[in-house]
């Protein structure tokens, strides 16, 4: 893959990352579920890279594999120029990289107080020397996410979904990370609360110089928060470009279909925009088709699409597409 040109430095580099899960079919037969299948991209310091695609395309698995919550089947994760490989590298990486989970209802321990939930990373990494310092840090983190000191002694079940997600974000910020994987952090929340949380993510990024991998299926949210957007389909990356470029002028047939589904508030424009719909279901990651993963649903597919997997290539500066027919359609 050619270098992705930018003025900023690459904080995290992903090279040929694969994550396969062995599925036991009985009678000593094991099949590989190809959740993430050979993806490569860079995440630049201080940016938000949006990662989108249909449910089951491998977005969350990609995020967790990058953070080494899942051991990669193969490929490289490089942080600040150093490959994350040995146990010591992973421990160091985890001090600077963390995750905000999708479901604020299941990601917080109901038996722990908010103070203990937020301070857990501090305790594990031995970052505080006294209980007074611990409490001071917890109150500072609560304040950063818009909660107050009274909330520290309460339990997660006493809070609304939006407040719980704020607690989850405070826990993620406890170790003063550089890089946060946000795994659909607003999808379980009401729309009015979503806007508050998104604005908070943007403010925190500015204040703390954070870098985000923002995983979501809501394209309006992703367009709003992301500097660049990467599109995944069936474990493969099919397109990567600046946010406004990919939303206004998608090149890959799958990206075109995704973008045509974004609701437009103006009725005239909405009527003029034709939604692109593809026939057929997404193939199972257990039985991925030969060739381009999208060819079974693509109206432009030819014989070459059925035979070989297209590589993600730079077609314009900073714009990458994986399609055999990119110059023709």
C-alpha positions as CSV (number, residue, x, y, z in Angstrom):
1,X,0.0,0.0,0.0
2,X,1.4,3.4,-0.9
3,X,2.0,6.0,1.8
4,X,-1.0,8.1,2.8
5,X,0.1,11.7,2.3
6,X,-0.6,14.2,5.0
7,X,1.1,16.9,7.0
8,X,0.5,15.0,10.2
9,X,2.5,12.1,11.5
10,X,1.0,8.6,11.5
11,X,0.2,7.7,15.1
12,X,-1.1,4.2,14.4
13,X,-0.2,2.2,11.3
14,X,-2.1,-1.0,10.3
15,X,-0.5,-3.3,7.8
16,X,-2.2,-6.4,6.3
17,X,-4.2,-7.0,9.5
18,X,-6.2,-10.2,9.7
19,X,-8.3,-11.7,12.4
20,X,-9.8,-15.1,11.8
21,X,-11.9,-17.0,14.4
22,X,-11.8,-20.8,14.2
23,X,-15.4,-22.2,14.2
24,X,-15.8,-25.9,15.1
25,X,-18.2,-27.7,12.8
26,X,-18.0,-31.0,14.6
27,X,-16.3,-34.2,13.4
28,X,-12.9,-32.5,13.8
29,X,-13.8,-30.0,11.1
30,X,-12.8,-26.4,11.7
31,X,-13.6,-23.4,9.5
32,X,-12.1,-19.9,9.6
33,X,-14.5,-17.0,10.1
34,X,-12.7,-14.2,8.4
35,X,-13.9,-11.2,10.5
36,X,-11.0,-8.9,9.4
37,X,-9.3,-9.9,6.2
38,X,-6.1,-8.0,5.2
39,X,-6.7,-4.4,5.9
40,X,-4.1,-1.6,5.8
41,X,-4.4,2.1,6.8
42,X,-2.9,4.9,8.9
43,X,-4.4,6.9,11.6
44,X,-2.8,10.3,11.9
45,X,-2.0,12.2,15.1
46,X,-4.9,14.4,16.3
47,X,-7.4,13.2,13.6
48,X,-10.7,11.3,13.8
49,X,-10.9,8.4,11.4
50,X,-14.4,7.1,10.9
51,X,-14.9,3.4,10.3
52,X,-18.2,2.5,8.7
53,X,-20.0,-0.4,7.1
54,X,-23.0,-2.7,7.6
55,X,-23.5,-4.8,10.8
56,X,-21.1,-7.8,10.7
57,X,-18.6,-6.2,8.4
58,X,-15.8,-6.5,10.9
59,X,-15.6,-2.9,12.2
60,X,-15.7,-3.7,15.9
61,X,-13.3,-6.7,15.5
62,X,-10.9,-4.4,13.7
63,X,-10.9,-1.9,16.6
64,X,-10.5,-4.6,19.2
65,X,-7.7,-6.3,17.2
66,X,-5.8,-3.0,16.8
67,X,-5.9,-2.6,20.6
68,X,-4.8,-6.2,21.0
69,X,-8.0,-7.2,22.9
70,X,-8.0,-9.9,20.2
71,X,-4.7,-11.4,19.1
72,X,-4.2,-10.7,15.4
73,X,-4.1,-13.8,13.2
74,X,-1.5,-12.0,11.1
75,X,-0.4,-8.5,10.1
76,X,1.1,-5.5,12.0
77,X,-0.1,-2.8,14.4
78,X,2.6,-0.1,14.6
79,X,2.3,2.7,17.2
80,X,4.6,5.7,16.9
81,X,6.9,3.7,14.5
82,X,7.2,0.7,16.8
83,X,5.5,-2.6,16.0
84,X,3.2,-3.9,18.9
85,X,4.3,-7.5,19.2
86,X,5.8,-8.6,22.5
87,X,3.9,-8.7,25.8
88,X,5.9,-5.6,27.0
89,X,5.0,-3.7,23.8
90,X,1.3,-4.5,24.4
91,X,1.4,-3.3,28.0
92,X,3.1,0.0,27.0
93,X,0.6,0.5,24.1
94,X,-2.3,-0.1,26.5
95,X,-1.1,2.8,28.6
96,X,-1.6,5.1,25.7
97,X,-4.5,3.4,23.8
98,X,-7.9,2.6,25.2
99,X,-11.6,2.0,24.2
100,X,-15.0,3.4,24.7
101,X,-17.5,0.6,24.4
102,X,-20.9,0.6,22.6
103,X,-23.3,-0.3,25.4
104,X,-23.1,1.9,28.5
105,X,-25.4,-0.6,30.3
106,X,-23.2,-3.7,30.1
107,X,-19.7,-2.1,30.0
108,X,-19.9,-0.8,33.6
109,X,-19.7,-3.1,36.6
110,X,-23.0,-2.8,38.6
111,X,-21.2,-3.8,41.9
112,X,-18.7,-0.9,41.7
113,X,-19.1,2.7,42.6
114,X,-18.5,5.3,39.9
115,X,-15.3,6.3,41.6
116,X,-14.0,2.7,41.6
117,X,-15.0,2.2,37.9
118,X,-13.1,5.4,36.8
119,X,-10.1,4.7,39.1
120,X,-9.8,1.0,38.0
121,X,-7.3,1.8,35.2
122,X,-5.3,4.0,37.6
123,X,-5.2,1.1,40.2
124,X,-4.2,-1.5,37.6
125,X,-1.4,0.7,36.2
126,X,-0.3,2.0,39.6
127,X,-0.6,5.6,38.6
128,X,-1.7,7.0,42.0
129,X,0.2,6.9,45.3
130,X,-2.5,7.6,47.8
131,X,-6.3,7.5,48.2
132,X,-6.4,11.3,48.3
133,X,-4.6,11.5,45.0
134,X,-6.9,8.8,43.6
135,X,-10.0,10.7,44.7
136,X,-8.7,14.0,43.3
137,X,-8.0,12.4,39.9
138,X,-11.5,10.8,39.8
139,X,-13.2,14.1,40.6
140,X,-11.1,15.8,37.9
141,X,-12.2,13.2,35.4
142,X,-15.9,13.5,36.4
143,X,-15.7,17.2,35.8
144,X,-14.1,16.7,32.4
145,X,-17.1,14.7,31.2
146,X,-19.7,17.0,32.7
147,X,-20.5,15.1,35.9
148,X,-20.0,16.3,39.5
149,X,-18.4,15.1,42.7
150,X,-21.7,13.8,44.1
151,X,-21.8,11.1,41.4
152,X,-18.6,9.5,42.6
153,X,-20.2,7.4,45.4
154,X,-23.2,6.2,43.4
155,X,-23.6,3.1,41.3
156,X,-24.0,2.8,37.5
157,X,-27.6,1.7,37.6
158,X,-28.6,5.0,39.2
159,X,-27.7,6.9,36.0
160,X,-29.3,7.4,32.6
161,X,-27.7,6.0,29.4
162,X,-26.0,9.3,28.5
163,X,-24.6,9.7,32.0
164,X,-23.3,6.1,31.9
165,X,-21.5,6.7,28.7
166,X,-19.9,9.8,30.2
167,X,-18.7,7.5,33.1
168,X,-17.3,5.1,30.5
169,X,-15.5,8.0,28.7
170,X,-14.1,9.2,32.1
171,X,-12.7,5.7,32.7
172,X,-11.1,5.7,29.2
173,X,-9.5,9.1,29.9
174,X,-8.0,8.0,33.3
175,X,-4.7,6.8,31.8
176,X,-4.2,10.0,29.8
177,X,-4.3,8.2,26.4
178,X,-3.2,9.4,23.0
179,X,-5.5,7.1,21.1
180,X,-9.1,6.0,21.7
181,X,-11.1,3.5,19.8
182,X,-14.7,4.6,20.0
183,X,-16.9,1.5,19.3
184,X,-20.3,2.9,18.3
185,X,-20.3,5.0,21.5
186,X,-23.6,6.8,20.8
187,X,-25.7,4.1,19.0
188,X,-27.4,3.0,22.2
189,X,-28.4,6.6,23.2
190,X,-31.3,8.9,22.3
191,X,-30.7,11.3,19.5
192,X,-30.7,14.4,21.7
193,X,-28.1,12.8,24.0
194,X,-26.0,11.7,21.0
195,X,-25.4,15.3,20.0
196,X,-24.1,16.1,23.6
197,X,-21.8,13.1,23.6
198,X,-20.4,13.9,20.1
199,X,-19.8,17.5,21.1
200,X,-18.0,16.3,24.2
201,X,-15.8,14.0,22.2
202,X,-14.8,16.9,20.0
203,X,-14.0,19.2,23.0
204,X,-11.9,16.5,24.7
205,X,-10.0,15.9,21.5
206,X,-9.1,19.6,21.3
207,X,-8.2,19.9,25.0
208,X,-6.2,16.6,25.3
209,X,-4.8,16.3,21.7
210,X,-6.6,12.9,21.3
211,X,-6.7,10.7,18.2
212,X,-9.9,8.7,17.5
213,X,-10.8,5.6,15.5
214,X,-14.6,6.3,15.5
215,X,-16.6,3.1,14.6
216,X,-20.2,3.7,13.7
217,X,-23.0,2.8,11.3
218,X,-24.8,6.2,11.5
219,X,-23.3,8.0,8.5
220,X,-24.5,11.4,9.6
221,X,-22.7,11.1,12.9
222,X,-19.5,9.8,11.2
223,X,-19.6,12.6,8.6
224,X,-19.9,15.2,11.4
225,X,-17.1,14.0,13.6
226,X,-14.6,12.5,11.2
227,X,-11.7,14.0,9.3
228,X,-11.5,10.9,7.1
229,X,-13.7,7.9,6.6
230,X,-12.8,4.3,5.9
231,X,-15.5,2.0,4.5
232,X,-15.5,-1.8,5.3
233,X,-17.3,-4.6,3.7
234,X,-17.1,-8.3,4.7
235,X,-13.8,-7.9,6.5
236,X,-12.2,-5.8,3.7
237,X,-11.5,-2.1,3.4
238,X,-13.1,-0.8,0.1
239,X,-12.6,2.9,0.3
240,X,-10.8,5.6,2.3
241,X,-10.8,9.3,1.8
242,X,-11.5,12.7,3.4
243,X,-14.9,12.9,5.0
244,X,-16.5,15.4,2.7
245,X,-15.0,13.8,-0.4
246,X,-16.2,10.3,0.4
247,X,-19.7,11.5,1.3
248,X,-20.2,13.8,-1.7
249,X,-18.3,11.9,-4.3
250,X,-18.1,8.2,-3.4
251,X,-16.3,6.0,-6.0
252,X,-16.7,2.4,-4.8
253,X,-20.2,0.9,-5.8
254,X,-20.7,-0.2,-2.1
255,X,-19.8,3.3,-0.8
256,X,-22.2,4.8,-3.3
257,X,-25.0,2.7,-1.9
258,X,-24.2,3.6,1.7
259,X,-24.1,7.3,1.0
260,X,-27.3,7.2,-1.0
261,X,-29.1,6.0,2.2
262,X,-28.2,9.1,4.2
263,X,-31.4,11.0,4.9
264,X,-31.5,14.6,3.5
265,X,-33.6,17.2,5.4
266,X,-34.6,19.0,2.1
267,X,-37.6,17.2,0.5
268,X,-36.8,18.4,-3.0
269,X,-33.2,17.1,-2.8
270,X,-34.3,13.9,-1.1
271,X,-36.7,13.2,-4.0
272,X,-34.0,14.0,-6.6
273,X,-31.5,11.7,-4.9
274,X,-32.1,8.1,-5.9
275,X,-31.4,5.5,-3.3
276,X,-29.2,2.7,-4.6
277,X,-30.3,-0.7,-3.5
278,X,-28.5,-4.0,-4.1
279,X,-30.1,-7.3,-4.4
280,X,-29.0,-10.3,-2.3
281,X,-27.8,-10.7,1.3
282,X,-24.2,-10.1,2.5
283,X,-22.4,-13.4,2.2
284,X,-21.3,-15.1,5.5
285,X,-17.7,-14.4,6.7
286,X,-17.6,-18.2,7.0
287,X,-18.1,-18.6,3.2
288,X,-16.6,-15.5,1.7
289,X,-16.9,-15.5,-2.1
290,X,-13.8,-15.8,-4.3
291,X,-12.5,-12.6,-5.8
292,X,-13.9,-9.2,-4.8
293,X,-16.0,-9.7,-1.7
294,X,-18.7,-7.4,-3.1
295,X,-19.1,-9.0,-6.5
296,X,-22.2,-11.1,-5.5
297,X,-24.2,-7.9,-5.0
298,X,-22.5,-5.5,-7.4
299,X,-24.3,-4.5,-10.7
300,X,-20.9,-3.7,-12.3
301,X,-19.2,-7.0,-11.6
302,X,-17.3,-8.7,-14.4
303,X,-15.3,-12.0,-14.6
304,X,-12.2,-10.4,-13.2
305,X,-14.2,-9.4,-10.1
306,X,-15.2,-13.0,-9.5
307,X,-11.6,-14.2,-9.8
308,X,-9.2,-11.8,-8.0
309,X,-9.5,-9.6,-4.9
310,X,-8.9,-5.9,-5.8
311,X,-6.2,-4.2,-3.8
312,X,-6.7,-0.9,-2.0
313,X,-5.0,1.6,-4.3
314,X,-4.4,5.3,-4.2
315,X,-6.4,6.8,-7.1
316,X,-6.0,10.4,-6.1
317,X,-3.9,12.0,-3.4
318,X,-5.1,10.7,-0.1
319,X,-7.9,8.7,-1.7
320,X,-7.9,4.9,-1.7
321,X,-10.3,2.5,-3.5
322,X,-10.4,-1.3,-3.9
323,X,-12.3,-1.9,-7.2
324,X,-11.2,-3.4,-10.5
325,X,-13.5,-1.2,-12.5
326,X,-12.8,2.1,-10.7
327,X,-11.9,4.0,-13.9
328,X,-14.9,2.7,-15.8
329,X,-18.0,3.1,-13.6
